[in-house]
Amino acid sequence: MKLGIVVVYLFGAEHEPLLDLHLRQIEKCTQIPYIIYCSVNRLAPKQRQRLAEYPQIRAFEFPPTELRGMREHSYYLDRLIRIAVDDGATHVATLHLDSFPLRIGWIEGLAARLTDTCVIATVDRISTACLVFGRDFYLRYRPTMLVSESVKATPKYRNYIRTCNPDQHSGIGYGFAASTNDLSCHYLPLTASHNGYGRIYDDTIFHLAGTIRIQPNKPSGTDKAPSLLNRGLVRVVTVGRMLVPLDMQIRLRARFARWHDQMIEQPRKKIEKPHHDAVARELLQTPDAFLDRLRKQHQCKLF
């Protein structure tokens, strides 16, 4: 095996301890040859220098893009994956800044889940926090992280959304490619979490979750806390997501994108951020002790 680990790094000085933990865990748990292929667009010189200190990292700067959010994330991932496969990787694993393996043999175990008909191993409903696949699947189907608007309008895609309920984020294109070719994915079960964050999947992958997504668009202290109206709308939309078919949710979100961002997503980030930050502080203060406590939760559930 030759592993290509693909990560989009978008971080500042406040995230450097998390980066160090992420890289330390990869090094400790990965005993086969591997290279981390990463993008450095929009990173400050200091952060680029930190990445350059790690011999297993190959960093790339791609042509600038105005895309943001999951579209920017996917823009980099698609290019990094192509480089990793062209470089001879037999398997590719995507990770996030805040996700990493927990035990030696993690990649061998996930690769063993792949067969001629099961072509992806991942967490949640398809997540690039950990998405593992082989070069044969990639070269045969050439999937992309997202799908085009024209594909979203097709009956096949709408059926995929209804039947598989994938996460609406980068990686959905891989799930769709598998589904439309009568192939399947192996999903690692969620076995422990801490207040919704600090998630462990099958005692194999840790994902803090939300580290980049919930960062505010404005510097801390420059905007107001969510109003009662915003908080109420967030609750209503959260309940609505359980009741409204997913393909209809996608159409509504596209039609009212600006309103949805201002009234729902930005307030949601502010509501979630204190919970995320509390778990992140606990993780980074005593990483081994924190992870051991979470893994014991997993063992208690098993026995």
N, C-alpha and C positions, 0 to 999 in steps of 0.2 A: 504493500500500500504506500501511496504517496499522497499526503493530505494537503489540500489547499484550504486554509481558513480565511474567510472573506469577512471583513468588517469595515463599516463606514465609521470613521472617527470624527465626531463633531463635539469637541469638548474644550473647556477652559481650565484655568488653574484650579478651580474648585473641584474639578473631576479627576485631578491627577492621582489622588490616592486610590480611587476606584479603578483607574487605568492600570495602576501597578498591581492591584489585587487580581484583576482580570488576566493580565499577562502572566503573573506568577502561577495562577491556577492552570492556565493552558500549559505552561512549561512543566509543572509538576505532574499533570495527569496524562500528558501525551507522550508516548514512548515510541511512536513511529515517526519517520521523517515528515516534517511539516514546514510550511511557510505561511506566514500571515500576510495576505495581500490586502492593503488598506488604501483608502483615499484620504488625502490631506487638504482638499479644497476647503477654504474658509478657516483653516487653522492658523493661529498666530505662529510666528517663528519659534517661540519658546516651546510650544507644543510639538511642532515638527521636529525640533531637536530632541525632545524626549523620546519620540518614536524612533529616531535614528540611532538611539543608544542600544536598541535591541537587535541582535544579529539575525533573528528569525523573521524580521519584518521587511517587506518590500513595499514601499510607499509610492503612490502615484498621484499626480495632479492632472485632472482631466480638464477639457475645455470648459470654461465657466458656463453656468446655467442659471437662469432666473427661477427655475423650479424650486419649490420648497416643500417641506413636509415629506409625506411618503413618496411623492414624485421625485424629489431630489434624491432621497434614499435609494430608490429603485434605479435612478439614472446612474449612480455610482456602482451599485451592486451588479447590474448587468454587465458593465465594463470590466469590473474586477473578476467576475466569474469567467468571462471569456479569456482573460489573461491567465488565470489559474489553470484552466483546461488546456490552453495552448502550451502552457509550461510543463505539461505532463502529469498533472494531478489525476490520480485514479478516483479520488473522492473529493467532494467539496462540502464544507460545512460553513454556513453563515452563523455569525454570532453578533451580539450587540456589545457596546461598551460595558453594559451592566449585566452581561450573561457570561457564564463560563462553566466548564466541566467540574465535577466534584470528585471523580474517582479515576484511578488508572484503568485504562482499557475502555474508556467511554466511547471512543470512536470505533474501536473494533466491535463493541457491542451494538452500536447503532448501524454500522455497515452490515453486520450479520442479519439485520432485519430486512435488508434489501434483497429482493429476488427479481425474477423476470417480470413478475406482475405487481409487486410492491416496490415502488421506485423512490419513495421519499420517506424519511423518518423525521418527525418534527414534533413541536409542542403546541399546545392549545389547538386551534382549529386550522392552522397553518401559520407559522410565525418564523420570521427570520432571526428571532432570538436564538433559535437552533433549527436549522433546516439542512438536512444531510441528503445527498444524492450522489450517484455515480456518474462518471464521465460518459458512459454509454447512453444513459437516459438523456443527458444534455445534448450530446452530438446527434442523437436520432431525432429529437423533437424541438430542439432549440427554443426552450421556453423563455419567457421574459418575466420579470418580477410583477409587472402589472399588465393588464390587457388594454387594448385600444377601446375608444368609445364605440366604434362600429361593432366590435366583438361583444361589448356589453349589451348591445341591442338585440343580439341573436337569441333565439329560443334555447339553444344549447347552453349559453351562459346563464340565462335566467333559471333553467332547470338545475344547473350546477349550484347556484346560490340557494335554491329551495331545498335541494336534497342534501348538500354537504355543509351548509351554514358556515362558510369559511370566514376568517377574520378579514375585514375589509382593509387590508394593508398590503405593503410590499410582501410578495410571496404568493399572493393569490393566483398569479399567472402560472406558477408551477403546479398548484393544485388543480387548476383548470386543465392544464395540458395532460396531467395524469388522468383526470376524470374523463375527458373526451376521447382518450385512447384506451378506455376500459382498464385502466391501471389504478392502483390504490396507494394509500399512504398509511404508514404506521404512526400513531399518535401516542407519545409518551404521556402517561396519566399524571395529573397533578396530585402529588402525594403529601405536600405540606406547604403552608404559606403563613405569613405573619401580617395580619391586618390587610390582606389582599395584596401585599407586596412581599418581596423576599420569597419567591415561589420556587419550589423544588419539584422536578419532574422525574419520577421513577428512580429517585436516588442517584440521578446521573447528571442533570443539568440544573444550575441555579440561574434564576432571572430576577433581578431586583424589580424590574419593570418600571417604565415611565420616566426614566432619568432624563432623557432628552425631550421626550414628548411634552411633559408638563412644565417645562421651563417657561416662565412668562415671557411674552413678547417685549415687554418693557423692563428696564432695570428695576430691582426691588425698591419699593417705596414710592414709585412714581405713579401708581394707579390705585384705585380704590378696591376694597374687598367686594366680593359679589353681593349685590343687593338681595333683598327678600324675593323680589320678582325673579331675578336670575336663578336663585336657589330653587325656587318653585318650578321654574321652567326645566331646570336640569332634572329634577325628580320626575316631572311629567314625562319628559322625553325618555328617561331611563325605563319607566314603566311601559311607555309606548313601544319601545324596542322589543319587549317581550310579547307584544300583542300584534304588531303590524308585520306582515310578511317582509322578509329581508329585501326582496327585489323592489318592493314599493318604497322601503326606507331609502334605498340607493337613489331612486328617482326623485324623491322629495328632497334629499340632501343636496343633490346636484342642482335642483331648481332654486332652492333657497340657501345656497352655499354661504353667501356673505352674512345673512341673518343668523344662520346656524352657527357660524364661527363666533360672531360677536355676542350672541345671546346664550349660547349653549357651551361651545367648546372652550372659549376663554374663561368663563366662570367656572366650568368644570375643573380646569387645570388649577385654578386658585384654590378651589375646595380640596382637591386631592393633594396638593403640594405639601402641606404640613404632615400628612400621614406618610407620604413617601419619604420626606426628609428625616422623619423620626426613625424609620427603619434603616435608612442609609447610614445615619450616624451610629446606630447600634452595630450594624454590620462592620463599619470601618474602624470602630473603636476596638473591637475584639473579634476579628473575622472568624478565627477557628472556633471560638466558643459559640458565636452566633450560629454558624453553620452546623455545629454539632447539635445544638438544641433543636434546630429545625429537622435535622436528620433523625433525631430520636422521636420526634412526632411521627415521622414516616414509619419507624419501626413499631411504635405503639399501635398504629392503624393496622399494620400487617398481622400483629399477633393479638 
